[in-house]
Amino acid sequence: MYSIKWNPRVIEYLEKLPEDISSRIAKKIEQIKENPFHYLEHYEGDKVYKLRIGDYRALIDVDLNNRVLYIQVIDLRSRIYKRR
C-alpha cells in the first residue's frame, strides 16, 4: 500500500471547491492507494502520472522506493495541462 502526501496548494484548491466535488476527489485518491498503477496513466512530456476524476485531473509524482504518491496539482481537465 502507498501513502499519500499532498501539496499545500492542492489542499487550498480542494477547500475552495464545492463539498461534493472535493469529497469525490479525496475518495478517489484514497482508493488508488492499494494499486495506483491500475488507475494512473503516464503523463506525456513530464515525469508524473495523471489520474482522471470526472472533469478533474490530478498530476501525481510516484516514489516507488518509499511507496509514496505526491499529489502535485488538481484542476479541471481544460486547465490542468496549461499549468504544467
C-alpha positions in Angstrom: 0.0 0.0 0.0 1.2 3.5 -0.8 1.0 6.6 1.4 -0.2 9.9 0.1 1.5 13.3 0.5 -0.5 16.4 -0.5 1.0 19.6 -1.9 -0.4 22.5 0.2 -1.7 24.3 -2.9 -3.8 21.2 -3.7 -5.3 21.3 -0.2 -6.2 25.0 -0.7 -7.7 24.3 -4.1 -9.9 21.5 -2.7 -11.1 23.7 0.1 -12.4 26.2 -2.4 -14.4 23.6 -4.4 -18.0 22.6 -3.5 -18.1 19.9 -0.8 -19.5 17.1 -3.1 -16.7 17.6 -5.7 -13.8 17.8 -3.2 -15.0 14.7 -1.3 -15.3 12.8 -4.5 -11.7 13.7 -5.5 -10.4 12.8 -2.0 -12.2 9.4 -2.1 -10.8 8.6 -5.5 -7.3 9.4 -4.3 -7.7 7.3 -1.2 -8.9 4.5 -3.5 -5.7 4.4 -5.5 -3.5 3.7 -2.5 -3.9 -0.1 -2.9 -2.9 -0.4 -6.5 -2.1 3.0 -8.0 -1.0 1.8 -11.4 -4.4 0.3 -12.1 -5.7 3.9 -12.2 -2.8 6.1 -13.2 -1.7 6.9 -16.7 1.7 8.2 -17.6 1.6 12.0 -18.5 3.3 12.7 -21.7 6.2 15.2 -21.6 6.8 15.1 -17.8 7.8 12.5 -15.2 4.4 12.4 -13.5 1.2 10.4 -13.8 -2.3 11.6 -14.3 -5.5 10.5 -12.6 -8.9 11.1 -14.1 -11.6 12.1 -11.7 -14.6 13.1 -13.7 -13.9 16.6 -15.2 -10.9 16.9 -13.0 -7.3 15.6 -13.3 -4.6 15.1 -10.7 -0.9 15.1 -11.6 0.9 12.8 -9.2 4.6 12.0 -8.6 5.3 8.4 -7.6 8.2 7.5 -5.3 8.5 3.8 -6.0 11.3 3.2 -3.4 9.3 4.7 -0.5 5.9 3.9 -1.9 4.6 7.5 -1.7 2.2 9.2 -4.0 2.8 13.0 -4.1 -0.3 14.8 -5.2 1.1 17.8 -7.1 -1.8 19.5 -8.9 -5.5 19.1 -9.2 -7.6 21.2 -11.6 -10.2 21.0 -14.3 -9.2 19.0 -17.4 -9.5 22.0 -19.6 -6.9 23.9 -17.5 -4.5 21.4 -15.9 -2.4 20.8 -19.0 -1.8 24.5 -19.5 -0.4 24.8 -15.9 2.5 22.4 -16.4 
